[in-house]
Amino acid sequence: MTQRRYMVDVLALLTIVVIAALIYVGSRGLRDFDAALIGYAVGTTFAIVGMVYRYTLWLGRPPTGRYFRAGWRHFLSWKNFRRYTLLIPKLWWTDIFAQTFIFRRGVWRWLMHMSIFWGVVISLLVTIPLTFGWFHLTLAGEDDYRIWFFGVSLFTFPLDTFISWSIFHALDYSAVLLLFGLAIAFWRRTNDAGLLATQRFSFDLMPLILLFAIAITGLALTASQLLWAGRYYSFISLTHEVVVVVWLISLPFGKFFHIVERPATIGITLYNTVNQEIDRSGPEQQGSRCARCGDQLPSMQFVRDLKATLVDLGQHYEMAERGTLQDYCPTCKRVMRGDAYYQLMQKRFL
């Protein structure tokens, strides 16, 4: 454990070095780095390092690590690539981009997740390059702006057009999208009896409150510029920065860390698909079966990995000549447990 924690610490320090180097290179030696955004840059760096730290610890758990390695092994297999060429793009669409598995649970719930997910993602895609100095705009003539990324000119666009307004106010679009999703989330969390019984303020509600504050103060900056002649802009800007930094600092340790964990489920689906296909079409053409009733179990590889994981955790379920407990289906496990209890208690069992 000590050695693994040391390796995680080293990886976190390397992440800081890499981010600092990317900021220096991407901002052309800090020439394009906006010092006014340094608070956002520090908060973002902390969030990235915190997520790398926690994600690495998460992968250090025996079940997670074994699934993760197996998923990448199957993904990098040329044989699997030819057989499951469309599976990974399909999973990215159904599990990440469109999250259709949530749509089956309810349209409003799906709209809530989509609005919050894409509101957060779009905001991060805009703010991270800006705060790191990778992305900036300069005048190109009298009526055009030029967009730069990592010191490379991408394109120019005219001022006073819908395109220019949309580029300058991209964060306003994401704020409105966030507010729509947050409105549904708050309604569910104040009316759903199941959520009311299980939700925790710090874990379930505080992240939503922070996102709401970010969206409101962000829109207030636009209102100050367009409607209030710049009044209160400094106060709103400082408040917005504080709220964003607090949310970024809490990101690796709160509810929204599952955004980082979620892509790993694609590897799990690939792992299950490949192993089940092996069971059906392999040399033995049969999967693992319950040692008592003969019912189908998950794939043979899954059962082997489960046994190895439990050994890694120091849990042993050998039953002498009857094999291990993982060789039986859930129903037979309950029957065997009841039978063992009956043999122990005899008449007192009744």
N, C-alpha and C positions, 0 to 999 in steps of 0.2 A: 504493500500500500504506500509506504514512504517513497519508494522508487518511482511508482506511478505518479504520485503527487508532485515529485520533483520534475518529472518529464512534462507534466501539465504546466507547471510554473514556467519552465523553459520555453514551452510553446507559446504561452501568453506573452512573454517578453519578446520573442521573435515576431509575434503579431504586431506589437507596438513598433518594432524596428521597421517592419515591412510597410506599415501604414505611414510612418514618418517619411520613408523613402518615396513612397508613391505620391504623398503630398508634395514633397520637394520637386520630384520629377514632373508630376502632372501640372504643377503651377509654375513651371519654368523657373525653378530656383526661387520660389515664393513671390515672383513678380506679379502673378495673377491671384495670389492669396489675399482675401479680404480680411483684414485684421478685425473688422467689426463683427465678423462671424466666428471668431475664435471660440466663443462659448459653445456654439453648436458643434464645432470641430472636436473640441475636447470631449463633449458628451457623446458624440458619435463614436469616437475612438474608444472611450470607456465601454460603450455598448458592444462594439465588435469584439474587443478583447474579452469582455465578460461572457459573451456568447461562445467564443472559441473555448474559453476555460470550461464552461459548464458542459458544452457539447462533447469535449474530450473526456471529461469525467463520466458523462453519460455513456459514451462508447466503451469506457473501461469496465462497465458492468458486464458480467459474463453473458447474460441473454442478449443484450443489445449488441455487444461486440461480435458475438457469433453470427447473429442475423446480418449485421452490417458487412462483415467480411464475406459471408456467403452470397449476399446480394451483389456485391461488386464482382465476385468471382463469376457468377452467372452472367452478369452484364458484360464483362470483358471477354466472354467466351465467343469465339467466331461461330461455333455451331449454334449456340443459342441466338446469336444475332441474326443468323439466316432463318431460323425457325420462328423467332418472335420479333421480327423486324418492326412490326406496327404496335407491339404491346407497350413499349415504353412511351412513345408519343401519345398513345391512347390514355395511359395512366396519368401522364402529365396533364392531359386535358380533363379527365374525369376526377382526379384527386386534388389537383392544384389549381389550374386556371379556371375551370368551370365548376368544380366541386359538385358534380351532379349527384353524388351519393347523399348530399344534404337536401337536394331538391326532392328526393323521394320521401323525406321526413316532413316536408311542408314548404309551400311556395314562399311564404313570408320569412320563414327561417332561412331559406336559401338566399333570398334578397338581402337579409340582414348580413349574413356571412360574406356575400359577394361585395356588398357596399363597403363594409369595414375592411375587408382584405385588400381590395383594390384601392380604396382610399389611402390606406397605410402604404401600400407598395408604391403607388404613384408619387406620394409625398416623399418617400425615401429616395426614389429614383431622381427626383428633382433636387432635393436638399443636400444629399451626400456629395454629388459632384460640385455643387455650388460652394459648400462650406470647405471642401478640400482644395478649392482653387482649380479643379480640373475643367470646370465649365464656366465660361464667362462670355460677355457680349461687348462688342465695341462698335462705334459708329463706322459705317462704310459709305462715305459721301455725306450728303446732306439729308437724305430721306431714307436711308437703309441702315439696318443693323446686321452685323456679322456674328455668327455663333462659332465659338472656338471650343474644342475639347482636347485636352492634353496637348495644347499648343498647336493643334491642327485645325485649320479653317474648314468648317463643315458646309455652311451655306449662308447666304444673305437673304433677308426678307424686308419688305417695305414697311415703313411705319404707317400708323393710322389705318390699319386694315384689321379685319377680323382675325387673321392669322397672327399678327403681331400682338393683338390684345389677348388672344388665347395663350400665346407663349408666355407673356408677362404675368398672366393670371392663372397659370396651370395649377398652382396650389389652391386657388379659390375653387376650381372645379373639384379637386380632391376633397376640399373641406366640405362642400355641399354633399358630395357622395358619402363622406363620413357621417355627417349629421343625419342623413336619411337612415343609414344603417344603425346608428346609435339610438335614434328615436324608437326603432323597432326593438332593439335590445333592451332599452329601459322599460318599454311597455311590457315585454315578456317577463322581465325580472321583477316587475311590480304586480303582475297579474297571474303568473303561472305558479300554482301551489307547489309543484315539485321543485321549481327553482327557489322559491321563497324558503323552503325547508332546508335546502342544502347549500345555498350560496354563502360566501364569506365576503365581507366588505373589502378587506385588503386585497384578496386574490381575484374576486369576480367583479366587483363594482369600481374599485379605485382605478384600474386601467381604463375603463370606459369613461369615467369622470375626467381623467387626464386628457383622453382623446377629445372629449367634448370641449374642454377648455382650450385645447390647441386649435380646434376648428373655429371656435368663436373668436378667439383673439386674433387668429389669422385673417378672418373675414373683417374684423374690426380695423385691422391695418389698412385694408383696401378701402373701407368706409371712411377712415380718417383722410386718406389721400384724395378720394374722389368726391366726398360729400361734406367733409368737415374742414376743408382747407388746411389739412395737416395738423389740426389741433389734437392734442393728447397722443400724438404719434410716438413720442419717445417713451411715454409711460406704457403704452400698449405694446410697443416693441420689446421693452425690457420684460414685461409680464409674459409675453409670448415666449421669449427665449428661456425664461426660468421654467415655465411649464414644459416646454419641449425637452429641456435638459433633464428634468426630473423623470419624464417618461422614458427617455433614452437610458438613464441610469437604472431604472427599474426593469427595463426590457429583458435582460438576461435572467432575471429572477422571478418573473411574474407569468401571468396567463399567456401573454403573447409570445413566449418562447416557443410555443408549439408551432408557430409559423416556420421556425428554423428546423424543428424536428419533423414536420409533416412530410417533406420529400423522402425521408427514409422509408416511409410506408410503401413507396414504389418498389424498393428493393425487396421488401417482405412479400409483396404480391408476386414479383418475379420469382422469388425463392419458392413459394408455394406452387406456382404454376409449373415451373420446371420440374420440381420433385414429383408432383402428381403425374405429370406426363411420363416421367421415367418409370413410375410404378405401373402405369397402364401399358406402356410399350416396351419396357425393358426386357431383358432375357427371361426373367421369371414371370413377367406380365401379371404381377399381382402386387398389391400394396401390403402394408403391414396390417395384420388382423389381430383382433383380441384373442389372447391365449385361452380364454375361458369360453366365450360364446361364438367367436369367429367373425364378429361384426367388423366392418371396415374401420380402420384407424386413420389418422392423418398419414402422410407419406412416411416411408421407412426412414428417410433421411431426417425428417422432423423428429421422429421418435429417438433416433440415435443422438441428435443434437440436444434434445431435451434431457436425456440421461447424462450426457457430458456436462451440460450446464448445471444440473443439480449436483454433480460431483464437484464441480468448481466452487459451488456455494457451500460445500460441506454437508450436503444432504444425501443420505444413502437409503435406498428403498429396496434392497435385495431381500428376497424371501426364500432363500435356499433353493430347493428343487423347483419352486414355482416361478422362478425368474425374478423380474423386478415389477414394481407396481405400475410402471409406465407401459408394461406390455398388455394392460387391460383397459377396456373402455370405461367411461365414467359410471355406467350402470353396474358393471361387474365389480368395480371398486367399492361401490356402496354395499352391494350384496356381500362381498368378502369382508368388509369392515363390520357389518352387522353379524355375520356368521362368527367372526372372531370374538366379537363382544359376547355373543350368546355362549360360545364355548367357555369363555372365562367366567360368566356370571351364572350359567345354568338356569335353574328355576327362578333365580332372582331377576333374570332378564325380563320376565313377564310381570 
